[in-house]
């Protein structure tokens, strides 16, 4: 059985591997198969994070990811083989007769893989900064919250688009 601490350490390992890949600190290629493996591994590790209570989180502001690192990621992600793909924002909002709420129905739209990878990186790297500073509780809360509220959807969409691309 995996403990909370082990799950957090495992996520930190995956987050660190993702960060090294996306910044270019690891020689793995910036291609669709590698992106699919990295994002899927990170997503899987996030699913294993235990629930956390925001009451334990410190009141300090979130750290910023260094601008130089963000710039490196922006340049590296341009090496990916595609950027835009079709996305359905809510897969549960499908055609029913009558539609559940016609005013809220959204047509499929365009998503951006580069934006997905960059947003995942920013959220994950911010948590790593906290983790590496010894703020495990804050890092855990940040990763769990940002996964549910933001980067998890980017990751799920990116996995779908990358899988479709890799298996064409």
C-alpha positions in Angstrom: 0.0 0.0 0.0 1.3 3.4 -0.9 1.4 6.0 1.8 0.6 9.7 1.4 4.3 10.5 1.7 5.2 7.9 -1.0 2.5 9.2 -3.4 3.8 12.8 -2.9 7.4 11.7 -3.5 6.3 9.7 -6.6 4.5 12.8 -8.0 7.6 14.9 -7.2 9.7 12.5 -9.2 7.4 12.6 -12.2 7.1 16.4 -11.9 10.9 16.7 -11.9 11.2 14.4 -15.0 8.5 16.4 -16.8 10.2 19.7 -15.9 13.7 18.4 -17.1 12.2 17.2 -20.4 10.2 20.4 -21.1 13.0 22.7 -20.2 15.6 20.7 -22.3 17.6 19.8 -19.2 17.1 16.2 -20.3 18.1 15.1 -23.8 14.8 13.4 -24.6 13.3 14.6 -27.8 10.5 17.1 -28.0 8.3 14.9 -30.1 4.7 13.5 -29.9 5.6 10.0 -28.4 7.8 11.5 -25.7 5.2 14.2 -24.9 2.5 11.5 -24.6 4.6 9.5 -22.2 5.6 12.4 -20.1 2.2 14.0 -19.8 0.5 10.6 -19.2 3.0 9.6 -16.5 2.5 13.0 -14.8 -1.3 12.7 -15.1 -1.2 9.2 -13.6 0.9 10.3 -10.7 -1.5 13.2 -10.0 -4.4 10.8 -9.8 -2.6 8.9 -7.0 -2.2 12.1 -4.9 -4.2 11.8 -1.8 -6.8 14.4 -0.9 -5.4 17.3 1.1 -6.9 19.9 3.4 -6.3 23.6 2.5 -6.4 24.4 6.3 -2.8 23.2 6.6 -1.5 25.4 3.8 0.7 28.4 4.7 -0.4 31.9 3.9 2.7 32.7 1.8 2.2 33.7 -1.8 2.9 31.1 -4.5 6.4 31.3 -5.9 7.0 32.4 -9.5 8.6 30.1 -12.0 11.7 31.9 -13.3 11.0 33.9 -16.4 14.1 32.4 -18.1 12.7 28.9 -17.6 9.3 29.9 -19.0 11.1 31.4 -22.0 13.0 28.1 -22.6 9.8 26.1 -22.3 8.1 28.4 -24.8 10.9 27.9 -27.3 11.2 24.1 -26.8 7.5 23.5 -27.2 7.6 25.0 -30.6 9.5 21.8 -31.6 6.4 19.7 -31.1 4.9 18.4 -34.4 1.6 20.2 -34.1 0.0 22.9 -32.1 -3.8 23.2 -32.7 -6.3 20.4 -32.4 -10.1 20.0 -32.1 -11.5 19.8 -28.6 -14.9 19.3 -27.0 -14.9 21.3 -23.7 -17.5 19.2 -22.0 -17.8 15.6 -23.3 -21.0 15.2 -21.3 -22.7 17.9 -23.3 -23.7 15.8 -26.2 -26.7 15.8 -28.4 -29.8 14.7 -26.6 -33.4 15.3 -27.6 -34.0 17.8 -26.2 -30.6 19.1 -25.1 -30.2 19.4 -21.4 -29.6 23.2 -21.6 -29.4 24.5 -25.1 -28.1 27.9 -23.9 -25.0 26.2 -22.4 -24.2 23.9 -25.3 -20.8 24.6 -26.7 -19.6 23.7 -30.2 -16.2 21.9 -30.4 -13.4 24.4 -30.4 -9.7 24.7 -31.1 -7.2 23.9 -28.4 -3.4 24.5 -28.4 -1.0 21.7 -27.4 1.8 24.2 -26.8 -0.4 26.1 -24.4 -1.4 22.8 -22.7 2.3 21.8 -22.1 3.2 25.3 -21.0 0.3 25.5 -18.5 1.1 22.1 -17.1 4.7 23.1 -16.7 3.9 26.3 -14.9 1.6 24.7 -12.4 3.9 21.7 -11.8 7.1 23.7 -11.6 5.5 26.1 -9.0 4.8 23.1 -6.8 8.3 21.8 -7.3 9.7 25.1 -6.1 7.6 24.7 -2.9 8.6 21.1 -2.5 12.3 21.8 -3.0 12.1 24.6 -0.4 10.8 22.0 2.1 7.1 23.0 2.0 5.7 19.6 1.3 2.2 20.5 2.6 2.1 23.6 0.4 3.4 21.7 -2.6 0.9 18.8 -2.1 -2.0 21.3 -1.8 -0.8 23.2 -4.9 -0.4 20.2 -7.1 -3.7 18.6 -6.0 -5.7 21.8 -6.4 -4.1 23.0 -9.6 -4.6 19.5 -11.1 -8.3 19.5 -10.3 -8.8 23.2 -11.2 -6.5 23.7 -14.2 -3.7 21.6 -15.5 -5.6 18.3 -15.3 -7.9 19.3 -18.1 -5.0 20.5 -20.2 -3.2 17.2 -19.6 -6.3 15.1 -20.4 -6.8 17.1 -23.7 -3.2 16.9 -24.6 -3.1 13.1 -24.0 -6.1 12.6 -26.3 -4.6 14.8 -29.0 -1.2 13.2 -28.7 -2.6 9.7 -28.7 -4.6 10.4 -31.9 -1.5 11.9 -33.6 0.9 9.0 -32.6 -1.6 6.3 -33.7 -2.5 7.9 -37.1 
